[in-house]
Amino acid sequence: MAVEGAAHLVLADGVVPLRPAEAVFEAMLAGWERQQRARLLATSTIRTRVDLVRRFAMFTGMSPWEWLPGDVEDWATELLSAPNTLTRSTVRNYLNQIAMFCDYITDTRYGWAERCLEYFGTHPVQICHEDNMPSHSAPYEGRPEVRALTRRELQDFFDYADEQVVRIRAAGQKGWVPAFRDATVFKVLYGWGLRRREAAQLDLADFSRNPEAPEFGRYGACYVRFGKAVKGSPPRRRTVLTVWEWHLNGSPLQPGTASRARAELAATSRFLTHLRRRGRTLANCRQADLDAWLASSRLANSTRVFWSWAIKTRNMPFLEAPPESAGSRPSSLPTTIDGHKHDAC
């Protein structure tokens, strides 16, 4: 019974190729592709492995039935040499893929040894063994000089991402909406511990309530539909429970706060439009510009949080504003831009 990837399925019987070495090598790669597709591996994985085998063949300058264990050792030395030194985990992954290809062409079920004996008088062997293959003995192989961000550094990163939104919008340039999207994605990645592809495939419907944590509202759980797959399997699904209480000025998130925060963002956008119409930006805003906004707009009080943040971060010069009238601002709204932005995101 023929197995997928067998030699006779990709090499015609009774036909002598014009260039036997080239034809047999290409047939081996085609058969290996078919064998991996039968295992339901991803097309990108298959193409990467095939390209790596081609790269190794170019390095040796020989065909697979001529490879020797020393060729693997020489290649590993080349990969670990300066100036383009690869990490140990990458080199181990490369060598493992060469070993898998050798397992395939030396497996008697596929018949490649017989074809090579027929055409070349020799046959391929497994050139990777325990004495020239690196072992995976440590659970973590990252570079020791790379550490996790501290909470202060992480907050600075999030603040910088948020500041780009304000800077682009204040300059009257396009791109502030994608910048706001990116700033939000960074927080989602960190808040729910998602991979890039998992976050890219998220939809609003993937957030739901958690009956065990009603304080998080409709964001109590995040349903990941495109988790990392096991070999030959579709993407795995998993549920990530929300564990952080997003606080606004020390007060737990209350119903309706998000809508008020979005209203403040809208008012801030109108304030920036007001500056642009007067030929100003946030950086060169003058007292007269602020006074005109306070006198003409009923949304003036809704932008006070933004002003305080912009002045504090030196994105806006220090300007005087009359004190806010009592009762004009709901007590549950944040008084700092950090909480305001977290809630809006």
Secondary structure as UniProt FT lines:
FT   TURN            4..5
FT   HELIX           7..10
FT   TURN            13..14
FT   HELIX           20..38
FT   TURN            39..40
FT   HELIX           43..60
FT   HELIX           64..66
FT   HELIX           69..79
FT   HELIX           88..106
FT   TURN            108..111
FT   HELIX           112..120
FT   TURN            130..132
FT   TURN            144..145
FT   HELIX           151..170
FT   TURN            171..172
FT   TURN            174..175
FT   HELIX           176..192
FT   HELIX           196..200
FT   HELIX           204..206
FT   STRAND          207..208
FT   TURN            211..212
FT   HELIX           214..219
FT   STRAND          221..227
FT   TURN            231..232
FT   STRAND          236..241
FT   STRAND          247..248
FT   TURN            249..250
FT   STRAND          251..252
FT   TURN            255..256
FT   HELIX           257..277
FT   TURN            278..279
FT   TURN            283..284
FT   HELIX           287..296
FT   TURN            298..299
FT   HELIX           300..303
FT   HELIX           304..312
FT   TURN            313..314
FT   TURN            326..327
FT   TURN            331..332
FT   HELIX           337..344
//
